[in-house]
Amino acid sequence: MFATSMKKSFRYLNKKKYLYLLLMPGIIYFLVFNYVPMYGVIIAFKDFNFAKGIWNSAWIGFENFRYMFGLSDFYTVFWNSLYLSFLKLAIGFPFPILLALFLNEMRNRTYQKITQTIIYLPHFISWVVIGGILVNFLSPSWGVLNLFLKQLGIEPIFFLADNDYFRPLVVLSSVWKDSGWESIIYLAAIVSINSELYEAAGIDGASRLQRLWYVTIPSIKSTIIILLILRLGHIMNNGFEQIFVLQNPMNLGVSEVFETYAYRVGILGGRFSFGATVGLFTSVIGLIFLLASNRIAKFMKEDGIW
């Protein structure tokens, strides 16, 4: 039985060998950059010493985790990370979907292509450049926005030093930068919808809005759910570059998230084991959200990621 099964497997592999050959670069990429580095996670359970290396450093078990949970600022960082992540999810996740729906409804294809190109461009701009633009645009001394407020008789506002403005700025700048790029997947899903469904809806007297609501959105529902599940798997990742370039001592109370916390304490402080501990903790939280959301999707009879 085993020999027969192996023969069938080899026959199948031989038949699809060129497809698997095309798949090899992707497999190698994930092995080299995603799976092999997982070996370094063990330093979260060690008192890492450069001279001794990863394997020869002393094991200390969960001591790093006990120390992390005992820190007073850990829970502030945890709340900041979670709050900002859910804020980005609530505002940033639906926006590319709406953008894709609006782009698909454009009748003039030339205008549609021009609009797509314009909204894709911010994705290729570095957060360092965007951070510099925001700092200069929102400066209380020479920023364009504050100069306009002065003309209206309003006192200048130091937006990046005010905790009330930091989170909205982070979310809005993230939406501006990435929504166009993220809408590509939804546009691809919309293009794959069978045109006969729209024709049937039109014959039944459905308006454009009704076709959008009853044909387009249900047809891309599985794509939305899968991307939402994957997004929840990265719920604790707020983007180091964006937060780092907008962070300053005045807004540290709301801007300190796990990425910058691990960098400041782990890398700058030379406590690499502690930095790995923070990273492993955020990965576990993301995994819990991923498993839970996939289970909920399956329970609701929707497609999951497995």
C-alpha positions in Angstrom: 0.0 0.0 0.0 2.8 2.4 0.9 4.8 1.6 -2.2 1.7 2.2 -4.4 1.0 5.5 -2.7 4.7 6.6 -3.2 4.5 5.6 -6.9 1.4 7.7 -7.4 3.0 10.6 -5.6 6.1 10.4 -7.8 4.0 10.2 -10.9 2.1 13.3 -9.9 5.3 15.2 -9.1 6.8 14.2 -12.5 3.6 15.3 -14.3 3.6 18.7 -12.5 7.4 19.1 -12.3 7.5 22.4 -14.2 4.9 23.9 -12.0 6.8 22.9 -8.9 10.0 24.3 -10.5 8.2 27.7 -10.9 7.3 27.4 -7.2 10.8 26.7 -6.0 12.0 30.4 -5.9 9.1 31.2 -3.5 9.8 28.2 -1.4 13.5 29.0 -1.1 12.7 32.6 -0.2 10.4 31.7 2.7 12.9 29.0 3.9 15.8 31.4 3.9 14.2 34.5 5.2 11.3 33.2 7.3 12.0 29.7 8.6 15.8 29.5 9.0 15.9 32.8 11.2 13.3 31.2 13.6 16.3 29.4 15.1 17.3 32.7 16.7 14.1 32.8 18.7 15.7 30.6 21.3 17.7 33.6 22.6 14.4 34.7 24.3 15.0 31.8 26.7 18.7 32.5 27.2 21.1 35.1 28.7 22.5 35.8 25.3 26.2 36.6 25.1 27.9 37.6 21.8 31.2 35.9 22.8 29.4 32.5 23.5 27.0 32.7 20.6 23.4 31.6 20.5 23.7 28.0 21.3 26.4 28.2 24.0 24.7 31.1 26.0 23.2 30.1 29.3 19.6 28.9 29.4 17.4 31.0 31.8 14.0 29.6 30.9 11.1 32.1 31.2 13.1 34.6 33.2 13.0 37.2 30.4 9.2 36.8 30.2 8.8 37.3 33.9 10.9 40.4 33.8 8.9 41.8 30.8 5.5 41.2 32.5 6.9 42.9 35.7 7.8 46.1 33.9 5.5 49.0 34.7 5.7 50.5 31.1 5.0 47.1 29.5 1.3 47.4 29.9 1.3 50.9 28.5 3.2 49.7 25.4 0.8 46.7 25.1 -2.3 49.1 25.3 -0.7 51.5 22.8 0.1 48.7 20.3 -3.3 47.1 20.6 -5.3 50.4 20.5 -3.4 51.7 17.4 -3.6 48.3 15.6 -7.4 48.1 16.0 -7.8 51.8 15.0 -5.8 51.0 11.8 -7.9 47.9 11.3 -11.2 49.7 11.7 -10.3 52.6 9.4 -7.6 51.3 7.2 -9.0 47.9 6.3 -12.3 48.9 4.7 -10.8 51.9 2.8 -9.0 49.8 0.1 -12.3 47.9 -0.5 -14.2 51.1 -1.0 -11.5 52.4 -3.2 -11.5 49.3 -5.4 -15.3 49.5 -5.7 -15.2 53.1 -6.7 -12.4 52.5 -9.3 -14.3 49.6 -10.8 -17.4 51.8 -11.2 -15.6 54.4 -13.3 -16.9 54.5 -16.8 -13.9 56.3 -18.3 -11.1 53.7 -18.4 -8.4 56.3 -19.2 -9.4 58.3 -16.2 -9.5 55.1 -14.2 -6.0 54.1 -15.1 -4.6 57.6 -14.3 -6.4 57.6 -11.0 -5.0 54.1 -10.2 -1.5 55.2 -11.0 -1.8 58.3 -8.8 -3.1 56.4 -5.7 -0.5 53.6 -6.1 2.5 56.0 -6.1 2.5 56.8 -2.3 3.2 53.1 -1.6 6.7 53.5 -3.1 7.6 56.6 -1.0 9.7 55.8 2.0 8.3 56.5 5.5 11.4 58.6 6.1 10.4 60.9 3.3 6.7 61.0 4.3 7.8 61.6 7.9 9.9 64.6 6.8 7.0 65.9 4.8 4.6 65.6 7.8 7.0 67.2 10.2 7.5 70.2 7.9 3.8 70.4 6.9 2.6 70.3 10.6 5.4 72.4 12.1 4.0 75.0 14.6 6.6 77.5 13.3 6.6 77.2 9.5 4.1 74.5 8.7 1.6 75.2 6.0 -1.3 74.0 8.1 -0.4 76.2 11.1 0.2 79.2 8.9 -3.3 78.8 7.5 -4.6 78.5 11.1 -2.8 81.7 12.0 -4.7 83.5 9.2 -7.9 82.3 10.8 -6.8 83.7 14.2 -6.2 80.2 15.6 -3.2 79.5 17.8 -0.6 77.2 16.2 -0.9 73.5 17.2 2.1 71.3 17.7 0.3 68.3 16.2 3.2 65.7 16.6 3.7 66.7 20.2 0.0 66.4 21.1 -1.1 62.9 22.2 -4.6 63.6 20.9 -3.4 64.1 17.4 -0.7 61.5 17.1 -2.9 58.4 16.5 -5.2 60.1 13.9 -2.1 61.3 12.1 -0.6 57.8 12.1 -3.8 56.2 10.8 -4.5 58.8 8.1 -1.0 58.8 6.8 -1.1 54.9 6.7 -4.4 55.0 4.8 -3.0 57.6 2.3 0.2 55.6 1.7 -1.0 52.0 1.4 -4.7 52.0 0.5 -4.1 52.3 -3.2 -1.6 49.5 -3.3 -3.9 47.2 -1.1 -6.8 47.8 -3.4 -5.1 45.9 -6.2 -6.1 42.5 -4.7 -9.7 43.6 -4.5 -9.7 44.9 -8.0 -8.3 41.6 -9.2 -11.1 39.8 -7.4 -13.7 42.1 -8.9 -12.4 41.6 -12.4 -12.7 37.8 -12.0 -16.4 38.1 -11.3 -18.5 36.4 -14.1 -20.0 39.2 -16.2 -23.2 37.1 -16.7 -24.1 37.8 -13.1 -24.2 41.6 -13.9 -26.2 40.9 -17.1 -28.7 38.8 -15.2 -29.0 41.5 -12.5 -29.5 44.2 -15.2 -32.3 42.1 -16.9 -34.0 41.8 -13.5 -34.0 45.6 -13.2 -31.2 46.1 -10.7 -29.7 49.5 -10.5 -26.0 50.2 -10.5 -26.0 50.5 -6.7 -28.0 47.3 -6.4 -25.6 45.4 -8.7 -22.7 46.7 -6.5 -24.4 45.6 -3.3 -25.9 42.2 -4.4 -23.3 41.0 -7.0 -19.9 42.7 -6.5 -19.6 42.7 -2.7 -20.9 39.1 -2.2 -18.6 37.9 -5.0 -15.5 39.2 -3.3 -16.6 38.3 0.2 -14.2 35.4 0.5 -11.3 37.6 -0.5 -12.2 40.1 2.1 -12.5 37.5 4.8 -9.1 35.9 4.0 -7.3 39.2 4.0 -9.0 40.2 7.2 -7.8 37.0 8.9 -4.3 37.6 7.6 -4.5 41.2 8.9 -5.5 40.0 12.3 -2.5 37.7 12.3 -0.4 40.9 12.2 -2.5 42.8 14.7 0.5 43.7 17.0 2.6 45.0 14.1 2.1 48.7 13.7 5.0 49.4 11.4 8.4 50.3 12.9 9.4 52.9 10.3 6.2 54.9 10.4 6.1 55.1 14.2 9.8 55.7 14.6 10.0 58.7 12.2 6.9 60.4 13.8 7.9 59.6 17.4 9.4 62.2 19.8 9.7 62.5 23.6 6.5 64.6 23.7 4.2 61.9 22.3 6.0 58.9 23.7 3.1 58.1 26.0 0.9 57.1 23.1 3.6 56.4 20.4 5.6 53.7 22.1 4.6 50.4 20.6 6.3 47.0 20.7 8.4 47.6 17.6 10.0 50.8 18.9 10.1 49.4 22.5 12.0 46.3 21.4 14.4 48.6 19.4 15.0 51.0 22.2 15.4 48.4 25.0 16.7 45.5 23.1 18.9 46.9 20.4 20.0 50.3 21.7 20.1 48.9 25.3 22.1 45.9 24.1 19.6 43.5 25.7 19.1 41.2 22.7 17.4 38.5 24.7 14.8 40.9 26.0 14.2 42.3 22.4 13.7 38.7 21.2 11.3 38.1 24.1 9.2 41.1 23.1 9.2 40.0 19.5 8.2 36.4 20.4 5.4 37.7 22.6 3.9 39.8 19.8 4.1 36.9 17.4 2.2 34.7 19.8 -0.5 37.3 20.2 -0.8 37.5 16.4 -1.0 33.7 16.1 -3.8 33.6 18.7 -5.8 36.2 16.7 -5.1 34.4 13.5 -6.3 31.0 14.8 -9.3 32.6 16.5 -10.4 34.6 13.5 -10.0 31.6 11.2 -12.0 29.4 13.5 -14.8 32.1 13.7 -14.8 32.2 9.9 -15.2 28.5 9.6 -17.9 28.5 12.3 -19.8 31.1 10.2 -19.5 28.8 7.2 -17.1 31.1 5.4 -13.8 30.4 3.7 -10.8 30.5 6.0 -7.1 30.3 5.1 -7.0 26.6 5.7 
